[in-house]
Amino acid sequence: MPMLRRDFLKTLATTGTLAALGKSALAAVPGWRQFEITYRVTLQSQKTPVRVWIPVPQDALDYQKVLELSCRSPVVTSLLWEPASRAPIVSAAWLDPAILREMEITARVATRDRTGYCPDTLPQELAEYLRPTPSSPTDGIVLAKSRKIVGSRTAALDKASVIYDWIVDNTFRRVETRGCGLGNVAFMLESGDMGGKCADINSLYVGLARAVPARDFFGIRVADSALSKSLGKSGEITKAQHCRAEVFIEGKGWLPVDPADVRKVVLEEEVAVDSEKVRALRERLFGN
């Protein structure tokens, strides 16, 4: 995700102590909510050396701030950065079989609802999100389908909107899909199997809108939704993972879109896609 705080320390001095990584005094501004997320890792095997990498929250545009990140572990841990997305990852290695193989990471974050565009981006980020990936090529059937959907439209926002509508109308949420799905765009189009979960449906949007460009985000729902029970954490957050999408409109910025959540409400609340509730949600989740 973009907009990481560059002043994060890169090493956690642990060995059994709690070390804060970076603190930010976010004022109690209306609209911001704070959450504390704890990751607990216990490795069963003690026989061989092992290293783990745990992705943790990060600053994201203007809607998410990391206030504090800390770790408790019997071994030294480090904060690494994934090169392409610059996402933070806590890494630890157990080389001595006598050392207890457990760690606990605590993240305190602030987040708020997001409406409209966020203009903050870097040229290299846009270039990164125009590139093809193995599961989301920018040629062949993906390019052909995107051109067919877009038709004669030339404005980026018009293209983004018509692809969004096509995704909502032509996909469906499948309960049996494991996790969030695989997000294999080429396979979905080649097989004609348009069912899946958020990583399938929203990655399909990203693949078809790649030339705008577009990107997907993975995270965890940490609160209940004011819009629908289906769109909140629904209990413990252990199984509340979600993939959503963004599209970049030149001169305006990144715009959030989430066709997968529209299909989630259709399935879980047993309402028709052309119902008043879904029509309102469909409009809201293009840009909020």
Sine and cosine of phi, psi and omega as CSV:
sin_phi,cos_phi,sin_psi,cos_psi,sin_omega,cos_omega
0.00,0.00,0.42,-0.91,-0.06,-1.00
-0.99,0.16,0.04,-1.00,0.15,-0.99
0.85,0.52,0.75,0.66,0.11,-0.99
-0.97,0.26,0.55,-0.83,0.14,-0.99
-0.95,0.30,0.85,-0.53,-0.08,-1.00
-0.96,0.27,-0.19,0.98,-0.06,-1.00
-1.00,-0.06,0.20,0.98,0.11,-0.99
-0.87,0.49,0.71,-0.70,0.15,-0.99
-0.93,0.37,0.47,-0.88,-0.11,-0.99
-0.97,-0.25,-0.02,1.00,0.03,-1.00
-0.67,-0.75,0.66,-0.75,0.06,-1.00
-0.98,-0.20,0.88,-0.47,0.04,-1.00
-0.99,0.15,0.99,-0.11,-0.14,-0.99
-0.97,-0.24,-0.99,-0.15,-0.14,-0.99
0.76,0.65,0.78,0.63,0.10,-0.99
1.00,-0.08,-0.11,0.99,0.01,-1.00
-0.96,-0.27,0.32,-0.95,0.02,-1.00
-1.00,-0.09,0.84,-0.54,-0.07,-1.00
-0.87,-0.50,0.82,-0.57,0.05,-1.00
-0.99,0.17,0.66,-0.75,-0.01,-1.00
-1.00,-0.04,-0.72,0.69,-0.05,-1.00
-0.30,-0.95,0.73,-0.68,-0.04,-1.00
-0.87,-0.50,0.60,-0.80,0.03,-1.00
-0.72,-0.69,0.78,-0.62,-0.01,-1.00
-1.00,0.06,1.00,0.03,0.02,-1.00
-1.00,0.08,0.85,-0.53,-0.03,-1.00
-0.91,0.40,0.38,-0.93,0.00,-1.00
-0.97,0.23,0.95,0.32,-0.02,-1.00
-1.00,0.08,0.70,-0.72,0.03,-1.00
-0.83,0.56,0.68,-0.74,0.01,-1.00
0.98,-0.22,-0.44,0.90,0.03,-1.00
-1.00,0.04,0.67,-0.74,0.08,-1.00
-0.81,-0.58,0.59,-0.81,-0.01,-1.00
-0.95,-0.31,0.58,-0.81,0.01,-1.00
-0.67,-0.74,0.50,-0.87,0.10,-0.99
-0.88,-0.47,0.82,-0.57,-0.06,-1.00
-0.89,-0.45,0.78,-0.63,-0.01,-1.00
-0.89,-0.46,0.78,-0.63,0.07,-1.00
-0.95,-0.30,0.80,-0.60,0.05,-1.00
-0.88,-0.48,0.80,-0.60,-0.04,-1.00
-0.87,-0.49,0.81,-0.59,0.08,-1.00
-0.77,-0.64,0.87,-0.49,0.01,-1.00
-0.99,-0.11,0.75,-0.66,-0.09,-1.00
-0.98,0.20,-0.61,0.79,-0.09,-1.00
-0.99,0.16,0.68,-0.73,0.06,-1.00
-0.90,-0.44,0.11,0.99,-0.20,-0.98
-1.00,0.02,-0.54,0.84,-0.10,-1.00
-0.82,-0.57,0.41,-0.91,0.10,-1.00
-0.87,0.50,0.55,-0.84,-0.04,-1.00
-0.52,-0.85,0.54,-0.84,0.09,-1.00
-0.78,-0.62,0.62,-0.79,0.03,-1.00
-0.83,-0.56,0.48,-0.88,0.08,-1.00
-0.79,-0.62,0.85,-0.53,-0.06,-1.00
-0.89,-0.46,0.91,-0.41,0.08,-1.00
-0.93,0.36,0.65,-0.76,-0.05,-1.00
-0.78,-0.63,0.24,-0.97,-0.03,-1.00
-0.88,0.47,0.35,-0.94,0.02,-1.00
-0.57,-0.82,0.23,-0.97,0.13,-0.99
-0.90,0.44,0.67,-0.74,-0.01,-1.00
-0.67,-0.74,0.92,-0.39,0.02,-1.00
0.68,0.73,-0.77,-0.63,-0.07,-1.00
-0.94,-0.35,0.28,0.96,-0.11,-0.99
-0.85,-0.53,-0.07,1.00,0.00,-1.00
-0.57,-0.82,0.75,-0.66,0.01,-1.00
-0.76,-0.64,0.70,-0.72,0.12,-0.99
-1.00,0.01,0.88,-0.47,-0.02,-1.00
-1.00,0.03,-0.60,0.80,-0.03,-1.00
-0.35,-0.94,0.64,-0.77,0.06,-1.00
-0.72,-0.70,0.81,-0.58,-0.05,-1.00
-0.65,-0.76,0.32,-0.95,-0.06,-1.00
-0.58,-0.82,0.64,-0.77,0.09,-1.00
-0.86,-0.51,0.86,-0.51,-0.07,-1.00
-0.39,-0.92,0.52,-0.85,0.06,-1.00
-0.98,0.22,-0.12,0.99,0.04,-1.00
-0.84,-0.55,0.31,-0.95,0.01,-1.00
-0.92,0.38,0.70,-0.72,0.04,-1.00
-0.88,-0.47,0.43,-0.90,-0.02,-1.00
-0.77,-0.63,0.47,-0.88,0.09,-1.00
-0.98,-0.20,0.89,-0.46,-0.02,-1.00
-0.94,-0.33,0.23,-0.97,0.02,-1.00
-0.82,-0.57,0.81,-0.59,0.10,-0.99
-0.93,0.37,0.82,-0.58,-0.20,-0.98
-0.85,0.53,-0.75,0.66,-0.13,-0.99
-0.94,0.34,-0.79,0.61,-0.07,-1.00
-1.00,-0.03,-0.20,0.98,-0.08,-1.00
0.85,0.52,0.54,0.84,0.05,-1.00
-0.98,0.22,0.67,-0.74,-0.01,-1.00
-0.98,0.20,0.61,-0.79,-0.02,-1.00
-0.67,-0.74,0.79,-0.62,0.08,-1.00
-1.00,0.03,0.79,-0.61,-0.04,-1.00
-0.86,-0.51,0.60,-0.80,0.04,-1.00
-0.54,-0.84,0.50,-0.87,0.00,-1.00
-0.75,-0.66,0.70,-0.72,0.09,-1.00
-0.93,-0.37,0.93,-0.36,-0.02,-1.00
-0.97,-0.25,-0.45,0.89,-0.02,-1.00
-0.99,-0.12,0.88,-0.48,-0.02,-1.00
-0.90,0.43,-0.22,0.98,-0.02,-1.00
-0.99,0.10,-0.24,0.97,-0.05,-1.00
-1.00,0.06,0.71,-0.70,0.00,-1.00
-0.87,0.50,0.77,-0.64,-0.11,-0.99
-0.99,-0.14,0.95,0.30,0.03,-1.00
-0.67,-0.74,0.46,-0.89,0.14,-0.99
-0.44,-0.90,0.41,-0.91,0.03,-1.00
-0.70,-0.71,0.81,-0.59,0.02,-1.00
-0.91,-0.42,0.73,-0.69,0.03,-1.00
-0.85,-0.53,0.79,-0.61,0.04,-1.00
-0.86,-0.51,0.78,-0.63,0.11,-0.99
-0.94,-0.34,0.86,-0.51,-0.10,-0.99
-0.79,-0.62,0.38,-0.93,0.13,-0.99
-0.86,-0.52,0.68,-0.74,-0.01,-1.00
-0.59,-0.81,0.33,-0.95,0.02,-1.00
-0.52,-0.85,0.29,-0.96,0.05,-1.00
-0.88,0.47,0.45,-0.89,-0.10,-1.00
-0.82,-0.58,0.76,-0.65,0.00,-1.00
-0.73,-0.68,0.78,-0.63,0.10,-1.00
0.98,0.19,-0.38,-0.93,-0.17,-0.99
-1.00,0.03,0.51,-0.86,0.20,-0.98
-0.85,-0.53,0.93,-0.36,-0.15,-0.99
-0.98,0.22,-0.13,0.99,-0.12,-0.99
-0.96,0.27,0.91,-0.42,0.06,-1.00
-0.35,-0.94,0.19,-0.98,0.02,-1.00
-0.86,-0.51,0.54,-0.84,-0.01,-1.00
-0.82,0.57,-0.63,0.77,-0.02,-1.00
-0.92,0.38,-0.46,0.89,0.07,-1.00
-0.92,0.39,-0.69,0.72,0.00,-1.00
-0.89,0.45,-0.65,0.76,0.03,-1.00
-0.89,0.46,-0.63,0.78,0.00,-1.00
-0.89,0.46,-0.65,0.76,-0.08,-1.00
-1.00,0.07,0.09,1.00,0.15,-0.99
-0.99,-0.13,-0.19,0.98,-0.07,-1.00
-0.98,0.18,0.52,-0.86,0.07,-1.00
-0.97,0.26,0.32,-0.95,0.13,-0.99
-0.78,-0.63,0.26,-0.97,-0.01,-1.00
-0.82,0.57,-0.62,0.79,-0.03,-1.00
-1.00,-0.05,-0.15,0.99,-0.02,-1.00
-0.67,-0.74,0.96,0.28,0.01,-1.00
-0.94,0.35,0.30,-0.95,0.01,-1.00
-0.95,-0.32,0.28,0.96,0.05,-1.00
-0.74,-0.68,-0.22,-0.97,0.08,-1.00
0.87,0.49,-0.66,-0.75,-0.11,-0.99
-0.91,0.41,-0.51,0.86,0.00,-1.00
-0.92,0.39,-0.73,0.68,0.02,-1.00
-0.90,0.43,-0.69,0.72,-0.02,-1.00
-0.88,0.47,-0.70,0.71,0.00,-1.00
-0.91,0.41,-0.66,0.75,0.01,-1.00
-0.87,0.49,-0.70,0.71,0.01,-1.00
-0.90,0.44,-0.61,0.79,0.00,-1.00
-0.92,0.40,-0.66,0.75,0.00,-1.00
-0.92,0.38,-0.70,0.72,-0.08,-1.00
-0.95,0.32,-0.59,0.81,0.00,-1.00
0.89,0.46,-0.76,-0.65,-0.07,-1.00
-1.00,0.01,0.05,1.00,-0.02,-1.00
-0.92,0.40,0.63,-0.77,-0.02,-1.00
-0.87,-0.49,-0.45,0.89,-0.02,-1.00
-0.96,0.27,0.70,-0.71,-0.07,-1.00
-0.85,0.52,-0.68,0.74,-0.03,-1.00
-0.91,0.40,-0.61,0.79,0.05,-1.00
-0.90,0.43,-0.67,0.74,0.04,-1.00
-0.89,0.46,-0.72,0.69,-0.01,-1.00
-0.87,0.49,-0.64,0.77,-0.05,-1.00
-0.94,0.33,-0.69,0.73,-0.05,-1.00
-0.94,0.33,-0.55,0.84,0.08,-1.00
-0.92,0.38,-0.64,0.77,0.06,-1.00
-0.85,0.52,-0.74,0.67,0.00,-1.00
-0.89,0.45,-0.64,0.77,0.00,-1.00
-0.90,0.44,-0.66,0.75,0.02,-1.00
-0.88,0.47,-0.74,0.68,-0.01,-1.00
-0.87,0.49,-0.65,0.76,-0.09,-1.00
-0.98,0.20,-0.40,0.91,-0.17,-0.98
-0.89,-0.45,0.05,1.00,0.04,-1.00
-0.90,-0.44,0.16,-0.99,0.10,-1.00
-0.48,-0.87,0.46,-0.89,0.03,-1.00
-1.00,0.07,0.75,-0.66,-0.01,-1.00
-0.94,-0.35,0.85,-0.52,-0.04,-1.00
-0.88,0.47,-0.61,0.79,-0.14,-0.99
-0.95,0.30,-0.25,0.97,-0.01,-1.00
-0.88,0.48,0.75,-0.66,-0.03,-1.00
-0.97,0.23,0.63,-0.78,0.05,-1.00
0.85,0.52,-0.74,-0.67,0.04,-1.00
-0.99,-0.16,-0.01,1.00,-0.07,-1.00
0.99,-0.14,0.05,-1.00,-0.08,-1.00
-0.99,-0.15,-0.40,0.91,0.00,-1.00
0.93,0.38,0.56,0.83,0.00,-1.00
-1.00,0.01,1.00,-0.08,-0.13,-0.99
-0.90,0.43,-0.74,0.68,-0.03,-1.00
-0.87,0.49,-0.67,0.74,0.00,-1.00
-0.89,0.46,-0.69,0.73,-0.02,-1.00
-0.86,0.51,-0.70,0.71,-0.04,-1.00
-0.96,0.28,-0.62,0.78,0.00,-1.00
-0.93,0.36,-0.62,0.78,-0.04,-1.00
-1.00,0.08,-0.36,0.93,-0.09,-1.00
0.98,0.20,0.10,0.99,0.02,-1.00
-1.00,0.07,0.98,-0.20,-0.10,-0.99
-0.98,-0.19,0.31,0.95,0.02,-1.00
-0.99,-0.15,0.37,-0.93,0.04,-1.00
0.35,-0.94,-0.38,-0.93,0.04,-1.00
-0.86,-0.50,-0.33,-0.94,-0.22,-0.98
-0.87,0.49,-0.64,0.77,-0.02,-1.00
-0.93,0.36,-0.47,0.88,0.07,-1.00
-0.97,0.26,-0.80,0.60,-0.13,-0.99
-0.94,0.33,-0.73,0.68,-0.02,-1.00
-0.96,0.27,-0.50,0.86,0.11,-0.99
-0.93,0.36,-0.54,0.84,0.09,-1.00
-0.89,0.45,-0.66,0.75,0.08,-1.00
-0.87,0.50,-0.74,0.67,-0.01,-1.00
-0.87,0.50,-0.69,0.73,0.00,-1.00
-0.88,0.47,-0.68,0.74,-0.03,-1.00
-0.96,0.27,-0.43,0.90,-0.02,-1.00
-0.97,-0.24,0.23,0.97,-0.13,-0.99
-0.82,0.57,-0.60,0.80,-0.06,-1.00
-0.96,0.27,-0.06,1.00,-0.04,-1.00
-0.97,0.24,-0.69,0.72,0.10,1.00
-0.99,-0.13,-0.04,-1.00,0.03,-1.00
-0.59,-0.81,0.29,-0.96,0.00,-1.00
-0.46,-0.89,0.35,-0.94,0.08,-1.00
-0.92,-0.39,0.39,-0.92,-0.03,-1.00
-0.79,-0.61,0.64,-0.77,0.07,-1.00
-0.90,-0.44,0.69,-0.73,0.01,-1.00
-0.30,-0.95,-0.34,-0.94,-0.03,-1.00
-0.76,-0.65,0.73,-0.69,0.12,-0.99
-0.95,0.30,0.79,-0.61,-0.08,-1.00
-0.92,-0.40,0.01,1.00,-0.02,-1.00
-0.55,-0.83,0.28,-0.96,0.12,-0.99
-0.96,0.28,0.42,-0.91,-0.03,-1.00
-0.99,-0.10,0.64,-0.77,0.08,-1.00
-0.98,0.21,-0.23,0.97,-0.05,-1.00
-1.00,-0.02,-0.66,0.75,-0.12,-0.99
-0.31,-0.95,0.60,-0.80,0.07,-1.00
-0.87,0.50,-0.55,0.83,-0.02,-1.00
-0.91,0.42,-0.40,0.92,-0.12,-0.99
-0.98,-0.17,0.12,0.99,0.03,-1.00
-0.96,-0.28,-0.14,-0.99,-0.05,-1.00
-0.95,0.31,-0.42,0.91,0.04,-1.00
0.80,0.60,0.85,0.53,0.01,-1.00
0.97,-0.23,-0.64,-0.77,0.01,-1.00
-0.92,0.39,0.50,-0.87,-0.07,-1.00
-1.00,0.07,-0.01,1.00,-0.04,-1.00
-0.83,0.56,-0.58,0.82,-0.01,-1.00
-0.93,-0.38,0.44,0.90,-0.08,-1.00
-0.98,-0.21,0.46,0.89,0.01,-1.00
-0.90,0.44,0.53,-0.85,0.01,-1.00
-0.50,-0.86,0.61,-0.79,0.12,-0.99
-0.92,-0.39,0.78,-0.62,0.08,-1.00
-0.78,-0.63,0.00,-1.00,-0.13,-0.99
-0.77,-0.63,0.32,-0.95,0.12,-0.99
-0.64,-0.77,0.50,-0.86,0.08,-1.00
-0.79,-0.62,0.62,-0.79,-0.05,-1.00
-0.98,-0.19,0.84,-0.55,0.03,-1.00
-0.96,-0.29,0.89,-0.46,-0.06,-1.00
-0.80,0.59,0.74,-0.67,0.02,-1.00
0.99,0.11,-0.12,0.99,-0.02,-1.00
-0.83,-0.56,-0.74,0.68,0.04,-1.00
0.80,-0.60,-0.24,-0.97,-0.02,-1.00
-0.98,0.19,0.72,-0.69,-0.01,-1.00
-0.86,-0.50,0.81,-0.59,0.01,-1.00
-0.97,0.25,0.67,-0.75,0.08,-1.00
-0.66,-0.75,0.52,-0.85,-0.06,-1.00
-0.50,-0.87,0.94,0.34,0.04,-1.00
-0.89,0.45,-0.46,0.89,-0.01,-1.00
-0.89,0.45,-0.59,0.81,0.00,-1.00
-0.95,0.31,-0.46,0.89,0.11,-0.99
-0.89,0.46,-0.72,0.69,0.01,-1.00
-0.93,0.37,-0.47,0.88,0.04,-1.00
-0.90,0.43,-0.68,0.73,0.02,-1.00
-0.92,0.39,-0.64,0.76,0.03,-1.00
-0.83,0.55,-0.71,0.71,-0.03,-1.00
-0.96,0.28,-0.82,0.58,-0.19,-0.98
-0.96,0.27,-0.46,0.89,0.00,-1.00
-0.97,-0.23,0.03,1.00,0.08,-1.00
0.79,0.61,0.79,0.62,0.05,-1.00
-0.87,-0.49,0.49,-0.87,-0.04,-1.00
-0.96,0.29,0.52,-0.86,-0.03,-1.00
-0.91,0.42,-0.37,0.93,0.03,-1.00
-0.98,-0.18,0.23,0.97,0.04,-1.00
-0.95,0.30,0.31,-0.95,-0.02,-1.00
-0.88,0.48,-0.66,0.76,-0.01,-1.00
-0.89,0.45,-0.71,0.71,-0.04,-1.00
-0.95,0.31,-0.58,0.81,0.06,-1.00
-0.88,0.48,-0.66,0.75,0.02,-1.00
-0.92,0.38,-0.67,0.74,0.01,-1.00
-0.91,0.41,-0.65,0.76,0.02,-1.00
-0.85,0.52,-0.69,0.73,0.02,-1.00
-0.93,0.38,-0.65,0.76,-0.06,-1.00
-0.93,0.38,-0.64,0.77,-0.11,-0.99
-0.99,0.16,0.08,1.00,0.24,-0.97
-0.98,-0.20,1.00,0.09,0.03,-1.00
0.87,-0.49,0.03,1.00,0.02,-1.00
-0.66,-0.75,0.00,0.00,0.00,0.00
